[in-house]
């Protein structure tokens, strides 16, 4: 079947780690975006506080199929 995809960019955050930041972004988008199929990590950043990694930010592009 032929599909047409739309791509959106999201940034998820987490104090736990990179995977949790991605999960947070996808989970939040899932509340309003249907038919998500894939994601690509485009950027990973971290926040340092008192000489320790305190927070992660991960930017992803998410592809979803458009409905007929």
TORPA-4810 file (N, C-alpha, C, O; in nm, 3 decimals):
<nodes>
NODE_1_0.084_-0.117_0.000_0.000_0.000_0.000_0.089_0.125_0.000_0.191_0.128_0.069_X
NODE_2_0.052_0.225_-0.076_0.127_0.349_-0.078_0.088_0.436_0.041_-0.030_0.449_0.075_X
NODE_3_0.188_0.493_0.105_0.164_0.581_0.219_0.225_0.718_0.192_0.325_0.730_0.122_X
NODE_4_0.164_0.820_0.247_0.221_0.953_0.249_0.243_0.986_0.396_0.153_0.970_0.479_X
NODE_5_0.364_1.033_0.426_0.398_1.063_0.564_0.412_1.214_0.585_0.453_1.287_0.495_X
NODE_6_0.377_1.257_0.703_0.407_1.393_0.747_0.510_1.378_0.858_0.506_1.281_0.935_X
NODE_7_0.601_1.473_0.867_0.706_1.468_0.968_0.695_1.591_1.058_0.682_1.704_1.010_X
NODE_8_0.699_1.567_1.189_0.700_1.675_1.286_0.827_1.664_1.370_0.887_1.557_1.380_X
NODE_9_0.867_1.775_1.430_0.984_1.775_1.516_0.940_1.798_1.660_0.861_1.888_1.688_X
NODE_10_0.994_1.717_1.750_0.960_1.725_1.892_1.087_1.725_1.974_1.189_1.671_1.931_X
NODE_11_1.082_1.785_2.091_1.193_1.776_2.186_1.138_1.725_2.318_1.055_1.790_2.382_X
NODE_12_1.186_1.608_2.358_1.147_1.551_2.486_1.256_1.575_2.589_1.374_1.588_2.554_X
NODE_13_1.217_1.580_2.715_1.314_1.603_2.822_1.297_1.498_2.931_1.190_1.440_2.949_X
NODE_14_1.407_1.477_3.005_1.402_1.384_3.117_1.526_1.400_3.204_1.635_1.421_3.152_X
NODE_15_1.509_1.391_3.335_1.625_1.388_3.423_1.687_1.248_3.430_1.796_1.231_3.484_X
NODE_16_1.617_1.148_3.376_1.660_1.009_3.386_1.760_0.970_3.277_1.864_0.912_3.306_X
NODE_17_1.727_1.003_3.150_1.817_0.966_3.042_1.758_0.992_2.906_1.646_1.041_2.892_X
NODE_18_1.837_0.957_2.805_1.801_0.983_2.665_1.676_0.906_2.624_1.585_0.963_2.565_X
NODE_19_1.672_0.777_2.654_1.556_0.695_2.614_1.428_0.746_2.678_1.323_0.747_2.614_X
NODE_20_1.436_0.788_2.802_1.318_0.841_2.871_1.272_0.972_2.808_1.153_0.999_2.800_X
NODE_21_1.368_1.054_2.763_1.333_1.181_2.697_1.258_1.153_2.566_1.161_1.221_2.535_X
NODE_22_1.304_1.054_2.489_1.236_1.016_2.365_1.096_0.964_2.398_0.998_1.003_2.334_X
NODE_23_1.088_0.877_2.496_0.958_0.820_2.536_0.861_0.931_2.578_0.743_0.927_2.542_X
NODE_24_0.909_1.028_2.653_0.822_1.138_2.696_0.769_1.217_2.577_0.652_1.255_2.576_X
NODE_25_0.853_1.241_2.477_0.809_1.314_2.358_0.703_1.235_2.282_0.601_1.290_2.242_X
NODE_26_0.727_1.105_2.261_0.633_1.022_2.187_0.502_1.006_2.264_0.394_1.014_2.206_X
NODE_27_0.511_0.983_2.394_0.390_0.967_2.475_0.303_1.092_2.472_0.181_1.083_2.461_X
NODE_28_0.364_1.208_2.481_0.288_1.334_2.478_0.224_1.355_2.340_0.107_1.392_2.331_X
NODE_29_0.301_1.330_2.234_0.248_1.348_2.098_0.133_1.250_2.071_0.038_1.283_1.999_X
NODE_30_0.140_1.132_2.128_0.037_1.029_2.105_-0.101_1.074_2.152_-0.202_1.016_2.112_X
NODE_31_-0.105_1.175_2.237_-0.235_1.225_2.285_-0.310_1.300_2.175_-0.433_1.310_2.181_X
NODE_32_-0.238_1.352_2.075_-0.304_1.431_1.970_-0.266_1.389_1.828_-0.332_1.431_1.733_X
NODE_33_-0.163_1.310_1.811_-0.117_1.269_1.678_-0.146_1.120_1.659_-0.110_1.038_1.743_X
NODE_34_-0.212_1.087_1.549_-0.245_0.947_1.519_-0.149_0.892_1.414_-0.086_0.968_1.340_X
NODE_35_-0.138_0.762_1.409_-0.066_0.689_1.304_0.084_0.715_1.303_0.146_0.713_1.197_X
NODE_36_0.144_0.740_1.420_0.290_0.756_1.425_0.356_0.624_1.388_0.313_0.518_1.434_X
NODE_37_0.461_0.630_1.306_0.524_0.508_1.255_0.672_0.498_1.287_0.722_0.387_1.309_X
NODE_38_0.745_0.608_1.291_0.890_0.601_1.311_0.941_0.733_1.367_0.872_0.835_1.364_X
NODE_39_1.064_0.730_1.420_1.129_0.853_1.463_1.278_0.844_1.434_1.335_0.735_1.425_X
NODE_40_1.339_0.961_1.421_1.482_0.974_1.402_1.533_1.075_1.504_1.479_1.185_1.516_X
NODE_41_1.637_1.038_1.578_1.698_1.132_1.672_1.785_1.228_1.593_1.874_1.185_1.519_X
NODE_42_1.760_1.358_1.607_1.836_1.457_1.531_1.933_1.536_1.619_2.031_1.592_1.569_X
NODE_43_1.906_1.541_1.749_1.996_1.616_1.837_1.980_1.567_1.980_1.869_1.537_2.025_X
NODE_44_2.091_1.560_2.051_2.089_1.524_2.193_2.167_1.631_2.269_2.280_1.663_2.235_X
NODE_45_2.104_1.683_2.372_2.168_1.785_2.454_2.151_1.748_2.601_2.063_1.670_2.637_X
NODE_46_2.236_1.803_2.683_2.225_1.781_2.826_2.243_1.911_2.902_2.303_2.006_2.853_X
NODE_47_2.190_1.912_3.022_2.202_2.027_3.111_2.287_1.985_3.230_2.261_1.882_3.293_X
NODE_48_2.387_2.065_3.262_2.478_2.035_3.372_2.446_2.129_3.488_2.434_2.250_3.471_X
NODE_49_2.434_2.070_3.606_2.408_2.147_3.727_2.501_2.096_3.837_2.503_1.977_3.867_X
NODE_50_2.576_2.186_3.896_2.672_2.150_4.001_2.767_2.039_3.955_2.793_1.944_4.028_X
NODE_51_2.816_2.055_3.833_2.914_1.963_3.773_2.862_1.820_3.752_2.941_1.726_3.745_X
NODE_52_2.730_1.804_3.742_2.669_1.674_3.716_2.563_1.688_3.608_2.499_1.792_3.595_X
NODE_53_2.544_1.581_3.532_2.437_1.580_3.432_2.304_1.582_3.507_2.275_1.493_3.586_X
NODE_54_2.225_1.685_3.481_2.100_1.702_3.555_1.977_1.675_3.470_1.871_1.641_3.522_X
NODE_55_1.990_1.691_3.338_1.872_1.683_3.253_1.914_1.652_3.109_2.018_1.699_3.063_X
NODE_56_1.834_1.575_3.040_1.855_1.544_2.899_1.746_1.608_2.814_1.630_1.616_2.855_X
NODE_57_1.785_1.653_2.695_1.690_1.702_2.595_1.723_1.630_2.465_1.837_1.633_2.418_X
NODE_58_1.623_1.565_2.406_1.643_1.492_2.281_1.542_1.541_2.178_1.422_1.537_2.202_X
NODE_59_1.592_1.587_2.065_1.506_1.631_1.956_1.492_1.516_1.857_1.590_1.455_1.816_X
NODE_60_1.368_1.487_1.820_1.339_1.379_1.726_1.248_1.430_1.615_1.172_1.526_1.633_X
NODE_61_1.256_1.366_1.501_1.159_1.384_1.395_1.073_1.260_1.393_1.123_1.148_1.390_X
NODE_62_0.942_1.282_1.395_0.846_1.172_1.400_0.766_1.171_1.270_0.710_1.273_1.229_X
NODE_63_0.761_1.055_1.205_0.681_1.040_1.084_0.550_0.969_1.115_0.547_0.870_1.189_X
NODE_64_0.444_1.021_1.058_0.315_0.955_1.075_0.242_0.955_0.941_0.261_1.045_0.858_X
NODE_65_0.159_0.853_0.922_0.086_0.843_0.795_-0.035_0.935_0.796_-0.102_0.952_0.898_X
NODE_66_-0.061_0.995_0.682_-0.179_1.079_0.667_-0.299_0.991_0.635_-0.288_0.891_0.564_X
NODE_67_-0.412_1.030_0.690_-0.535_0.954_0.665_-0.597_0.997_0.534_-0.577_1.110_0.489_X
NODE_68_-0.672_0.907_0.473_-0.743_0.939_0.348_-0.858_1.032_0.373_-0.929_1.070_0.279_X
</nodes>
